[in-house]
Amino acid sequence: MEVSQRAKGILPSATLAITNKAKVLKSQGLDIIGFGAGEPDFDTPDNIKEAACTALKEGFTKYTATEGIIALRKAVADKLKSRNGLDYTIDEILISSGAKHSLFNAFMCLLNPGDEVLLPLPYWVSYEEQIRLCGAKVVAVNPETNLKITGDTIRRQKTSKTKLLVLNSPSNPTGVVYSKKELKDIGEAVLETGLGIISDEIYEDFTYDGIKAESIVGVIPKLKEHTIIINGVSKTYSMTGWRIGYAAGPQNIIKAMGNLQAHSTSNPTSFAQKAAVEALTGPQESVSLMCQAFCKRRDYIVKALNSISGIRCPNPSGAFYVFPDVSDLYGKTTPKGTLVNSSQSFASALLEEELVAVVPGEAFGTDQYVRLSYACDMATIKKGMERIEHFVKNLS
Ligand SMILES: Cc1ncc(COP(=O)(O)O)c(C=O)c1O
């Protein structure tokens, strides 16, 4: 048997690849510092776990409605109203097995082969693969300044084949957060050009320095007809393993996504849905505690990286990643004789020679950078920064 052409085209996830390699080295007893993880290091709050246990004890272990239980779709609608000021009915909401699944459903139901999708660089790895799986073409778009696109970027890049723009604020991997003004500028260009938007808002609750992440639909309500909002409980409530994400958008698209889901995965896990209801409607203190911890770590890591000669690290306003530019170090050689001339060689040498795992920027379409997740404790961050400093000092 041979795998299909479609499957042959899928590249492995570079972020998972580095995390897996680090895990293998760790299992061999090596003292690895992992900055690769895309998930909070905190435990899922107890009230959420208890809700799942109660659901299990009560026998809530069977199929549910494909589109998710009404209580969860209602909790999502209430959250969209209270947090984002948006009006969605439960028919405009689909619960899926993680936000990644919501994204996949959305691309599959919106893209025809040959359609183009504007993907601002640097972008999260899975967008590209999912879009390509639909037979559509990724048009990687360079940011203007501060790693952000503008309305004019869209006007310049739009062709007759452009169907969608993917917006991810706060961003993985850069941590940039678009302001209301910037979203308005982008939204106006979208309305002018007739594009659709996939707005991935999964990191909305992790922002710093008093900045609030806005949904583009909240900034220009007319965009509701043109936008699929993607979100979930994975990051905000440290529930990455529970696999609950959701999409909110025009009813006809949500319905099509539900039909696709009905024939692929069916409903997301029953008791995980009950836990997600508790996450969205229960106490929210854990979210602000996590956010405060991330902020302290961000402050430390940005300062530490910028104190290393040859590394320039922008100060991100959201998510839990830093995305330093390491390209000034390209052309140098490690003590073991490895030439560092790309983000891949930088990341490999750093892992092999200093046992520090970072994700090469190449995976996000930009080779000057590497991504570090600060979803790990302070002691780990400090140790990792010392090792990176040592690594850079010894380059010649
Ligand atoms: C930008 C972005 N969107 C979506 C996801 C997927 O979230 P989930 O774990 O809910 O599938 C991730 C996870 O890393 C992400 O970084």
The ligand as a MOL file (V3000), in Angstrom:
LIG
                    3D

  0  0  0     0  0            999 V3000
M  V30 BEGIN CTAB
M  V30 COUNTS 16 16 0 0 0
M  V30 BEGIN ATOM
M  V30 1 C -2.1440 29.8910 17.1480 0
M  V30 2 C -2.7100 28.6030 17.6050 0
M  V30 3 N -3.9430 28.2590 17.2040 0
M  V30 4 C -4.4940 27.0960 17.5750 0
M  V30 5 C -3.7980 26.2030 18.3700 0
M  V30 6 C -4.4360 24.8790 18.6890 0
M  V30 7 O -5.0800 24.8220 19.8890 0
M  V30 8 P -5.7260 23.4430 20.3920 0
M  V30 9 O -4.7310 22.8120 21.2850 0
M  V30 10 O -6.9900 23.8430 21.0910 0
M  V30 11 O -6.0060 22.6150 19.2040 0
M  V30 12 C -2.5180 26.5210 18.8090 0
M  V30 13 C -1.7520 25.5700 19.6330 0
M  V30 14 O -0.5660 25.5840 19.7340 0
M  V30 15 C -1.9580 27.7530 18.4160 0
M  V30 16 O -0.7350 28.1000 18.8020 0
M  V30 END ATOM
M  V30 BEGIN BOND
M  V30 1 1 1 2
M  V30 2 1 2 3
M  V30 3 2 2 15
M  V30 4 2 3 4
M  V30 5 1 4 5
M  V30 6 1 5 6
M  V30 7 2 5 12
M  V30 8 1 6 7
M  V30 9 1 7 8
M  V30 10 2 8 9
M  V30 11 1 8 10
M  V30 12 1 8 11
M  V30 13 1 12 13
M  V30 14 1 12 15
M  V30 15 2 13 14
M  V30 16 1 15 16
M  V30 END BOND
M  V30 END CTAB
M  END
